Amino acid sequence: MAGGGFCRLPNGTVVVALTLTRPCGGTGTGTGSGAPVRVLVHAANRARALTRLRNLGLRAVYLRGNDRPPTPDEITAVLHHPDGLLWRAAPQAGQELWHPIRALLGPAGHAGPARPAA
């Protein structure tokens, strides 16, 4: 796994930042499959932040150490988003904005294979 880290906020919640490889099923803005993305998660604690990502289909998500914690700008971005779950290409290309997680996961809403219509 590339880099990741967390920051505990004064109210007791945490912001977790992870650099992951882009899921194969993702659609989006110019980055191809397998390209690294920076994902931000706001949650009550580190375990819940990772659980939020695993519930979206990103199964092999672990936070080992705190070598790349979120920057103040990243913390501000995730706190101002209603879902508290954002991503953008890593390393950042130009002035790319943060995207909601559903833009990374595609129309199925999770990182796994698309379900056939019933």
C-alpha positions, 0 to 999 in steps of 0.5 A: 500500500502506498501512503496513508495517515490520519489526523484526530480533530478536537471534537474526537473524530478523525480524518483518514487519508489513503493513497490507493490504486483506482478500482477497475470498475471506476469511471471518471476524470482522466485517470486510468484504471490502476492509477493512484488516487488519494481518498479522504474519509471523515469518521468517528474513529480510524476503524469506522473510516476503514469500514466505510471504504470496505463497505463500498467494495474497497476490501484490501484497505489498511492503514499502517502507520501515519506516514502521509497524514491529511494536510489542512487543505484536505481536512477542510475539503472533507469536513465541508462535504456532506458525505465526508468521503472524497477522492482525487488523482494522486499525485495531484495534476494541476488544480484538480478538484475533489470528487465524491466517492460515487464518481470513483466507484462508477454507476454500481455504487461499489468497487466490485463487478457490476451486478446484472439487471434483474 
